[in-house]
């Protein structure tokens, strides 16, 4: 984890296993310079997790606003309710945004992610700042979240066991400007020095 633009990356805790999108990785829109590549670019519905370097901007979960997590969170925290949605419809003006639909006068989307799920995948998670300009079709609703299990890929997010995800989310601090860096091995080797990666 890197704790600021001027600090060096440092290991905090042991490595944790994660699962990625069923389509693998595709170049996303984040904080990294536009890479020179012949690879795949992330698109809505492609099943790929975004490759690159991204801000971690907020937390979400099923813990209520009075919970210890909500009260001590180092990033803005949204409690999942039945009305909390992440819009994945590229035609919506709310594309790639988490919104409370009770606050939207004119719901203009045909599809969205329910942030309150019947399983535990969104019990706790962090918002990945992919596609921060909300470019239609460039990919939406990218999170760090709880996995289904160690062998089931995601629809495009990065997932881990609930205990590991809880540890990561409670550690994140906005003052440290936390980042997610995820790349295929060859691209990591190619950009490690230029991007000051660990």
PLY file of the C-alpha trace (Angstrom):
ply
format ascii 1.0
element vertex 198
property float x
property float y
property float z
element edge 197
property int vertex1
property int vertex2
end_header
0.00 0.00 0.00
1.17 3.51 -0.75
0.24 6.15 1.79
0.82 9.38 -0.12
2.17 10.70 -3.37
5.51 11.49 -1.69
5.82 8.38 0.45
7.28 5.05 -0.58
5.23 1.89 -0.80
5.62 -0.35 2.23
4.27 -3.76 3.17
1.57 -3.76 5.85
0.61 -7.26 6.92
0.82 -10.45 4.93
-0.26 -10.89 1.33
-3.90 -11.89 0.97
-5.48 -14.00 -1.78
-7.99 -12.27 -4.04
-10.24 -13.09 -6.95
-10.57 -10.88 -10.03
-13.04 -10.49 -12.88
-14.05 -13.56 -14.87
-12.54 -11.86 -17.96
-9.19 -11.22 -16.27
-7.72 -7.71 -16.34
-8.19 -4.93 -18.89
-6.69 -1.44 -18.85
-8.89 0.90 -16.84
-9.16 4.65 -16.36
-7.43 5.77 -13.19
-4.47 7.75 -11.89
-1.87 6.03 -14.06
-0.61 7.61 -17.29
-2.22 6.26 -20.43
-0.17 3.12 -21.10
1.24 2.23 -24.46
-0.30 -1.16 -25.10
-1.94 -3.50 -27.52
-4.05 -5.02 -24.77
-7.68 -4.85 -23.85
-9.35 -1.68 -22.58
-12.01 -2.03 -19.90
-15.60 -1.75 -21.13
-18.98 -2.03 -19.45
-20.06 -5.64 -18.99
-16.77 -7.22 -20.13
-16.24 -9.08 -16.85
-12.72 -7.64 -16.52
-11.26 -6.04 -13.44
-9.47 -2.78 -14.32
-5.68 -2.80 -14.58
-3.80 0.28 -13.46
-3.52 2.51 -10.40
-6.70 3.80 -8.77
-7.73 5.90 -5.78
-9.77 4.18 -3.09
-12.43 6.78 -2.41
-15.10 5.49 -0.02
-16.32 2.54 2.03
-19.70 0.82 2.08
-21.30 -2.04 3.92
-24.19 -3.42 5.89
-22.97 -2.08 9.23
-25.28 0.70 10.40
-24.36 4.37 10.84
-23.87 3.88 14.59
-21.53 0.90 14.15
-17.88 1.03 15.13
-16.91 0.73 11.46
-19.04 3.70 10.43
-17.89 5.80 13.36
-14.18 5.09 12.94
-13.92 4.76 9.15
-10.98 6.57 7.61
-12.88 7.04 4.32
-16.45 8.28 3.80
-18.83 5.42 4.65
-22.20 4.58 3.06
-24.53 2.19 4.82
-26.20 -0.14 2.32
-29.98 0.12 2.17
-32.52 -1.16 -0.30
-32.46 2.24 -1.99
-28.67 2.51 -2.37
-27.73 1.72 -5.99
-24.65 1.92 -8.18
-25.76 2.84 -11.68
-24.23 0.73 -14.46
-26.42 1.96 -17.31
-24.17 3.97 -19.69
-27.18 5.99 -20.82
-27.86 7.38 -17.36
-26.60 10.75 -16.14
-25.81 8.88 -12.89
-23.57 6.31 -14.61
-20.81 4.92 -12.39
-22.19 6.68 -9.31
-23.60 5.34 -6.05
-26.91 7.05 -5.39
-29.82 6.85 -2.99
-32.72 6.42 -5.38
-35.10 8.16 -2.97
-33.11 11.34 -3.63
-33.41 11.06 -7.43
-36.41 12.87 -8.88
-36.18 11.22 -12.29
-34.72 7.71 -12.32
-33.14 7.42 -15.77
-31.38 4.07 -15.60
-32.46 0.65 -16.81
-29.89 -1.27 -14.73
-27.97 -0.85 -11.51
-26.13 -2.72 -8.78
-28.07 -3.21 -5.55
-25.71 -2.18 -2.77
-27.76 -4.18 -0.26
-27.41 -7.76 -1.43
-28.93 -11.00 -0.07
-25.42 -12.53 0.16
-22.32 -11.24 1.98
-20.41 -9.89 -1.02
-21.16 -6.26 -0.16
-21.10 -6.75 3.62
-18.04 -4.50 3.57
-16.10 -2.98 0.71
-14.30 -0.01 -0.79
-15.06 2.02 -3.89
-12.31 1.86 -6.53
-11.91 5.18 -8.36
-12.10 3.63 -11.82
-13.49 5.84 -14.59
-13.68 8.92 -12.34
-15.03 11.08 -15.17
-17.93 8.64 -15.66
-17.26 8.08 -19.36
-20.24 6.14 -20.72
-19.41 2.53 -21.41
-15.89 2.65 -19.92
-16.85 0.52 -16.92
-18.68 1.18 -13.69
-19.29 0.09 -10.12
-15.80 -1.26 -9.44
-15.21 -2.25 -5.83
-13.04 -4.14 -3.41
-15.55 -6.48 -1.80
-16.08 -9.84 -0.12
-15.66 -12.85 -2.37
-18.15 -15.66 -2.87
-15.27 -18.09 -2.35
-11.61 -18.45 -3.28
-12.29 -19.93 -6.71
-15.25 -17.92 -8.04
-14.33 -14.87 -10.12
-16.15 -11.55 -9.86
-18.03 -9.60 -12.52
-15.14 -7.10 -12.66
-14.19 -6.24 -9.10
-11.41 -7.42 -6.78
-12.60 -9.59 -3.91
-11.19 -11.27 -0.80
-12.35 -13.18 2.25
-14.55 -11.14 4.58
-11.97 -11.06 7.38
-9.30 -9.80 4.99
-11.63 -7.24 3.42
-12.61 -5.98 6.87
-8.96 -5.60 7.84
-8.18 -3.66 4.65
-11.22 -1.39 4.91
-10.63 -0.52 8.56
-7.00 0.29 7.76
-7.71 2.67 4.87
-7.35 6.36 5.68
-8.27 9.23 3.38
-5.46 11.37 4.81
-2.98 8.84 3.43
-4.56 8.93 -0.05
-4.81 5.13 -0.41
-4.33 3.55 -3.82
-5.00 0.23 -5.49
-2.39 -0.93 -8.00
-3.24 -4.08 -9.96
-1.55 -5.19 -13.15
-0.69 -8.35 -15.05
2.83 -9.49 -14.14
4.38 -8.41 -17.45
2.82 -4.94 -17.26
3.87 -4.58 -13.64
7.47 -5.29 -14.63
7.19 -2.85 -17.54
5.82 0.07 -15.53
7.21 -0.59 -12.05
10.05 1.93 -12.21
8.26 4.62 -14.20
5.20 4.51 -11.95
7.20 4.07 -8.70
5.38 0.84 -7.87
6.47 -1.39 -4.97
0 1
1 2
2 3
3 4
4 5
5 6
6 7
7 8
8 9
9 10
10 11
11 12
12 13
13 14
14 15
15 16
16 17
17 18
18 19
19 20
20 21
21 22
22 23
23 24
24 25
25 26
26 27
27 28
28 29
29 30
30 31
31 32
32 33
33 34
34 35
35 36
36 37
37 38
38 39
39 40
40 41
41 42
42 43
43 44
44 45
45 46
46 47
47 48
48 49
49 50
50 51
51 52
52 53
53 54
54 55
55 56
56 57
57 58
58 59
59 60
60 61
61 62
62 63
63 64
64 65
65 66
66 67
67 68
68 69
69 70
70 71
71 72
72 73
73 74
74 75
75 76
76 77
77 78
78 79
79 80
80 81
81 82
82 83
83 84
84 85
85 86
86 87
87 88
88 89
89 90
90 91
91 92
92 93
93 94
94 95
95 96
96 97
97 98
98 99
99 100
100 101
101 102
102 103
103 104
104 105
105 106
106 107
107 108
108 109
109 110
110 111
111 112
112 113
113 114
114 115
115 116
116 117
117 118
118 119
119 120
120 121
121 122
122 123
123 124
124 125
125 126
126 127
127 128
128 129
129 130
130 131
131 132
132 133
133 134
134 135
135 136
136 137
137 138
138 139
139 140
140 141
141 142
142 143
143 144
144 145
145 146
146 147
147 148
148 149
149 150
150 151
151 152
152 153
153 154
154 155
155 156
156 157
157 158
158 159
159 160
160 161
161 162
162 163
163 164
164 165
165 166
166 167
167 168
168 169
169 170
170 171
171 172
172 173
173 174
174 175
175 176
176 177
177 178
178 179
179 180
180 181
181 182
182 183
183 184
184 185
185 186
186 187
187 188
188 189
189 190
190 191
191 192
192 193
193 194
194 195
195 196
196 197
